[in-house]
Amino acid sequence: MSMNEPQFRALVAAALSQIFEQLDALETDDLDPVLSDGVLTCSFEGGGTFVLSQQVPARELWLSANFTAWHFCWDDAQKSWTERDSKEPMAPLLSRLFAEKLKRPVRLTA
C-alpha cells in the first residue's frame, strides 16, 4: 500500500503506543521503556538497548536489537507490520526478542 505521511505516522503512533503500554505493564525493574517522538527506546537493567523507530522517508519501522537490525513495513492485507525481508510479523518477533532478553514469557501485539 502506498500511504501518505500522515497515514504512516498514525499507524506508527498506534503501534509504538500499544507496544509501549504492553512493555510498561510487565512491571519489571529489568526493563525501562521510553516512548518519545516516534522512537521507543527500551533499556535493560543487565545492559543493552532495543530501539524501535519510525523511518518516514522509507515508510518503515526499524528495530535495532542485539547488534542486528530489522525493517518493518505495513502489510495492508494483513493489517500488521511485517519484516521487509523475512516477512515475519513484527509482534511475534518482538515477543521472542524481549522474552529472550528478560528470560521470561512475553507476548506482545501490535
DOFILO-196467 format. One record per residue (C-alpha): residue number from 1; residue in one letter; x, y, z. Coordinates in steps of 0.02 Angstrom, whole numbers, plus 50000, padded with zeros to 5 digits. Example, Ala and Ser with C-alpha at 12.3 -4.5 7.8 and 13.67 -1.06 7.14 Angstrom:
DOFILO-196467
R   resi   resn       X       Y       Z
R      1      A   50615   49775   50390
R      2      S   50684   49947   50357
This chain:
DOFILO-196467
R   resi   resn       X       Y       Z
R      1      M   50000   50000   50000
R      2      S   50064   50170   49955
R      3      M   50024   50283   50101
R      4      N   50048   50465   50134
R      5      E   50148   50533   50280
R      6      P   50000   50568   50396
R      7      Q   49934   50390   50371
R      8      F   50106   50317   50405
R      9      R   50132   50423   50561
R     10      A   49960   50371   50627
R     11      L   49999   50185   50603
R     12      V   50169   50205   50685
R     13      A   50099   50304   50832
R     14      A   49967   50171   50863
R     15      A   50093   50027   50854
R     16      L   50225   50110   50963
R     17      S   50097   50164   51092
R     18      Q   50023   49989   51101
R     19      I   50195   49908   51119
R     20      F   50250   50036   51250
R     21      E   50093   50006   51355
R     22      Q   50117   49818   51349
R     23      L   50301   49830   51397
R     24      D   50263   49954   51536
R     25      A   50129   49835   51603
R     26      L   50261   49700   51628
R     27      E   50306   49792   51788
R     28      T   50485   49734   51795
R     29      D   50638   49828   51855
R     30      D   50737   49740   51718
R     31      L   50662   49848   51580
R     32      D   50639   50036   51559
R     33      P   50535   50077   51404
R     34      V   50529   50260   51348
R     35      L   50420   50323   51205
R     36      S   50463   50494   51133
R     37      D   50440   50574   50961
R     38      G   50411   50414   50864
R     39      V   50552   50318   50950
R     40      L   50529   50178   51077
R     41      T   50690   50152   51175
R     42      C   50698   50002   51291
R     43      S   50846   49996   51410
R     44      F   50883   49838   51507
R     45      E   50948   49831   51685
R     46      G   51076   49698   51638
R     47      G   51139   49802   51491
R     48      G   51082   49826   51314
R     49      T   50954   49931   51225
R     50      F   50819   49895   51096
R     51      V   50765   50042   50987
R     52      L   50609   50041   50877
R     53      S   50600   50199   50770
R     54      Q   50500   50269   50627
R     55      Q   50587   50299   50462
R     56      V   50469   50418   50375
R     57      P   50551   50428   50201
R     58      A   50557   50237   50189
R     59      R   50385   50217   50271
R     60      E   50461   50085   50386
R     61      L   50485   50047   50570
R     62      W   50664   50000   50609
R     63      L   50717   49893   50755
R     64      S   50894   49888   50822
R     65      A   50922   49748   50949
R     66      N   51065   49631   50993
R     67      F   51180   49706   50859
R     68      T   51050   49666   50724
R     69      A   50927   49774   50627
R     70      W   50754   49733   50561
R     71      H   50648   49839   50444
R     72      F   50459   49826   50459
R     73      C   50335   49878   50325
R     74      W   50148   49896   50343
R     75      D   50057   49749   50262
R     76      D   49886   49816   50219
R     77      A   49817   49644   50177
R     78      Q   49868   49576   50348
R     79      K   49836   49741   50438
R     80      S   50002   49720   50527
R     81      W   50187   49764   50521
R     82      T   50296   49632   50440
R     83      E   50485   49619   50421
R     84      R   50535   49678   50249
R     85      D   50649   49532   50204
R     86      S   50586   49382   50304
R     87      K   50402   49434   50302
R     88      E   50391   49384   50486
R     89      P   50256   49480   50581
R     90      M   50327   49610   50699
R     91      A   50232   49561   50858
R     92      P   50295   49380   50871
R     93      L   50472   49435   50828
R     94      L   50469   49570   50963
R     95      S   50392   49448   51087
R     96      R   50532   49324   51056
R     97      L   50670   49454   51072
R     98      F   50601   49528   51233
R     99      A   50569   49354   51307
R    100      E   50748   49302   51270
R    101      K   50819   49462   51345
R    102      L   50707   49462   51500
R    103      K   50714   49273   51523
R    104      R   50526   49262   51546
R    105      P   50375   49240   51433
R    106      V   50323   49397   51339
R    107      R   50178   49409   51218
R    108      L   50160   49573   51125
R    109      T   50029   49627   51000
R    110      A   50047   49771   50878
